């Protein structure tokens, strides 16, 4: 009986040792904000603008997304920005005007890179040659779980 209990104890300890880092990776963004405070070098001409909205009752976002012309092309800027934090968040420009699912994002998107922080102003260069007229929203997207966190439908100012 003692040997069986000892084996179970080792299995529980091993499971906890393996599970705690995974649990921390998944849960810590819910209680820890990554704050960014980028300063924009120039005002740039505004090409499009939108307001971030909640994707659902849990994944929330607010602030403004602006596509502005820059000296070397265009960039996407977030102002007054805040979104629910999460693991593996990326910034996309999407063809769909208000994607809420993986299928809607997969209709067409360009990745601008990993989200720098879930709070604060930040900018993302748009790759040269990107047809801005084709993309209708800025999206905060979790690649690990294929979940939309927030979107901003873009329209001409």
C-alpha positions in Angstrom: 0.0 0.0 0.0 2.8 2.4 0.9 4.5 1.7 -2.4 1.3 2.5 -4.4 0.9 5.8 -2.4 4.5 6.7 -3.0 4.0 6.1 -6.8 0.9 8.3 -6.9 2.7 11.0 -4.9 5.5 11.0 -7.5 3.0 11.1 -10.4 1.2 14.1 -8.8 4.5 15.9 -8.1 5.7 15.3 -11.7 2.3 16.5 -13.1 2.5 19.6 -11.0 6.1 20.3 -12.0 5.1 20.1 -15.7 1.8 21.8 -15.4 2.7 24.9 -13.3 4.9 26.5 -16.0 2.1 26.0 -18.6 -0.5 27.3 -16.3 1.6 30.4 -15.5 2.2 31.0 -19.3 -1.5 30.8 -20.0 -2.9 32.7 -16.9 -0.2 35.3 -16.1 -1.3 37.6 -19.0 -4.7 37.9 -17.4 -3.2 39.6 -14.3 -0.1 41.3 -15.8 -0.2 44.2 -18.1 2.6 44.9 -20.6 2.7 48.7 -20.8 4.2 50.5 -23.9 4.7 54.2 -24.3 6.1 54.8 -27.7 6.4 58.4 -29.0 5.6 59.0 -32.6 8.2 60.8 -34.6 5.8 62.7 -36.9 2.1 63.1 -37.3 2.0 61.7 -40.9 -0.9 61.9 -43.2 -3.8 59.8 -41.9 -4.9 57.2 -44.5 -7.5 55.3 -42.4 -8.8 55.2 -38.8 -10.9 52.9 -36.6 -11.9 52.3 -33.0 -11.1 49.1 -31.2 -14.1 47.1 -30.0 -14.5 44.1 -27.8 -14.4 40.7 -29.6 -16.7 39.1 -27.0 -17.5 39.4 -23.3 -14.0 38.3 -22.2 -11.7 39.7 -24.9 -12.0 43.5 -24.7 -10.2 46.3 -26.5 -10.4 50.1 -26.7 -8.5 53.0 -28.3 -7.8 54.2 -31.8 -6.0 52.5 -34.7 -4.6 54.9 -37.4 -2.9 54.0 -40.6 -0.6 56.9 -41.4 1.9 57.7 -44.1 5.5 57.6 -43.0 8.8 58.6 -44.6 9.4 55.0 -45.6 5.9 53.8 -46.4 3.0 53.5 -43.9 2.5 52.4 -40.3 -0.3 51.3 -38.0 -0.5 53.3 -34.8 -2.4 52.6 -31.7 -3.4 55.6 -29.5 -5.3 55.4 -26.2 -4.9 51.7 -26.6 -5.8 48.9 -24.2 -6.7 45.2 -24.8 -7.1 42.2 -22.6 -3.7 40.6 -22.4 -3.1 37.1 -23.5 -0.4 34.7 -24.7 1.0 34.9 -28.2 -0.8 38.1 -29.3 -0.1 39.5 -32.8 -1.2 42.6 -34.8 -2.8 41.9 -38.2 -4.3 43.9 -40.9 -7.3 41.9 -42.1 -9.5 41.9 -45.3 -12.6 41.2 -43.2 -14.0 44.5 -41.8 -14.8 43.0 -38.3 -13.4 39.5 -37.9 -14.6 37.5 -34.9 -13.3 34.0 -35.9 -10.3 32.3 -37.3 -12.2 31.7 -40.6 -12.9 35.4 -41.0 -9.2 36.3 -40.2 -8.1 33.7 -42.7 -10.0 35.4 -45.5 -6.8 37.4 -45.8 -4.4 39.2 -43.5 -0.9 40.5 -43.2 1.0 40.1 -39.9 2.7 43.2 -38.6 4.4 41.3 -35.8 3.9 40.4 -32.1 1.9 42.9 -30.0 4.4 45.0 -28.1 2.2 45.6 -25.1 -1.5 45.4 -24.2 -1.6 49.0 -22.9 -0.3 52.2 -24.4 0.6 53.9 -27.7 2.6 51.9 -30.2 3.4 51.7 -33.9 3.9 48.9 -36.4 5.5 49.4 -39.8 3.4 48.1 -42.7 5.4 46.1 -45.2 6.2 48.0 -48.4 4.0 47.1 -51.3 1.0 46.2 -49.0 -2.3 47.2 -50.8 -3.8 49.3 -48.0 -7.1 49.5 -49.9 -7.6 45.8 -49.5 -7.3 45.7 -45.7 -10.4 46.8 -43.7 -9.5 46.2 -40.1 -6.7 46.1 -37.5 -6.9 42.9 -35.4 -5.3 41.8 -32.2 -5.1 38.0 -32.6 -3.9 35.1 -30.4 -2.1 32.7 -32.7 -1.7 30.0 -30.1 -5.4 29.6 -29.7 -6.7 31.2 -32.9 -8.8 33.8 -30.9 -9.7 37.3 -31.9 -9.1 39.7 -28.9 -10.2 43.0 -30.5 -10.7 44.6 -33.9 -10.9 48.1 -35.3 -12.7 48.6 -38.5 -10.7 51.0 -40.7 -12.2 53.6 -42.9 -11.0 56.8 -44.6 -10.8 59.8 -42.2 
